[in-house]
């Protein structure tokens, strides 16, 4: 990632992507879990194919100067494939469903950094990127409604947030940085809570106590962008700075965000109805302090809001 950030050439960026991929594969592979092995193989094939397309476009740029526009288009498509954004998103939900929450943190947070940095360097406002942004928000909001696998829900949530981040980077790198940091913090908190509870399916939430569900629900609502929680802040900033320049695209994202917030609220409401009666009573001695720490992290971090708003964009 450092190589990609500090690089001045496309070839160096490609090398950084390959080093990053080779370092990630051993972290995902597991002999004990056949699903993890299958997901790792899928991830390697998709990333290797996208890297091949990326390298082809990079080599073709100086060789065919008159085709620069088309080669740059292919380059952007390769980066979108690496990110798992529409129309190349089909591999991402199936991939994460075979991995643990720790491995999902790597795929849905860390592995987004390098391709998005490349996307920033090759991004120019066009109707094509507006279409990609709207498509990402629309597909993630619609396909996330009927999911019962929490890992797939997180994958579609990631696709939705990437649409907002792509919109943000069109305005400013600082705006994208703020959005990504908040996205990473909220996503890590939710996935860590689910990992501590060993929860992978919607029906598994019934095993949790009401106290733990309240903490998890607060973080999920923050991820959905419910005001005045922290997750609403980056979306509000993106709307504030991009509404005049890309009014139609921004309005569509706002409307689709309501659908995303709906399936998050459905998730939390359904979870409370599934809680066993024996778990309804608050029992302080049974509460894991890790839940308390991770749950209150999102609430306490709201004190950073004034500093973030005053950040120079």
C-alpha positions, 0 to 999 in steps of 0.5 A, a space after each residue: 500500500 505504501 508503494 502504491 501511495 508513493 508511486 508515480 508510475 502505473 507499473 509501480 502501482 501494479 507491482 504494489 497491487 501484486 505484492 498486496 495480493 500475495 501478502 493477503 492470500 496466506 491470511 485468508 487460506 485455511 486448511 481446516 475450513 473448506 469454505 475459506 479455501 474455496 473463497 481464497 481461490 475465488 479471490 485470487 482468480 478475480 484479483 489476478 484477472 483484474 490485475 492482468 487487465 490493469 497491466 494490459 491497459 497500462 502497457 497500452 497507454 504509451 503504445 497507443 496514444 490515440 487510444 488513451 481514452 479507451 485504455 483509461 476506461 479499461 483501467 478504471 474497469 479493472 480497478 472496479 473489478 478489484 473493488 467489487 463494484 458493479 457491474 463486477 460485484 457478483 464475486 464479493 457477496 459469495 466470497 465473504 460468505 465463506 470467510 470468518 469475520 476477521 478475514 472479512 475485515 481484511 477484504 471489506 476494509 484493508 483491501 479497499 485502500 489500494 484500489 481506491 487510491 489508484 481510482 483517485 489517480 485515474 478518476 475524472 468526472 464523467 457520466 460513466 462514473 455517475 452511472 457506476 455510482 448509481 448502479 452500486 447504490 441501487 444494486 446494494 440497496 435492493 439485493 441487501 433487503 432479503 439477505 439472512 447471511 450477515 456477511 452478505 449484508 456487510 458486503 452489500 453495505 460495503 458496495 453502498 458505501 463505496 458508491 458514496 466514497 467514489 462520489 466523495 473522491 470526485 470532490 476532494 481526497 480529504 473528503 474521501 479520507 474522512 469518509 473512509 476512516 469513518 466507514 472503516 471504524 464503524 465496519 470494524 466495530 460491527 464485525 468485531 461485535 459479531 465476531 465476539 458473539 460468533 454470529 453469522 446468520 440473522 437467526 443466530 442473533 436470538 442467542 444474544 442478550 437484550 443488552 448486547 443487542 442494544 449495543 449492536 443495534 446502535 452500531 448498525 444504525 450508525 452504519 446505516 447513516 441514521 442521524 445524528 449518529 457518526 455514520 450520518 456525518 460522512 454522508 452529510 458532508 458528501 451531500 453538502 459538497 457535491 449537491 450543486 455539482 452532481 445534484 441528480 446523482 446525489 439525490 438518487 443516492 439519498 433516496 437509495 440510502 433510505 432503502 439501505 436504512 430500511 433493511 438495517 432497521 428491519 435487521 435490528 427489529 427482527 433481531 429483538 423479536 427473535 431474542 429468547 425470553 430467558 435472555 431478556 433480563 439484564 445480567 451484568 455478570 454475564 456481559 462481556 466487557 469487550 461488547 461494552 467497549 466496542 459498543 460505546 466506541 461509536 458513541 464516544 467517537 461522536 466527540 470528534 464530529 466538530 473537528 471533522 466538520 471544521 476539517 479543510 476540504 
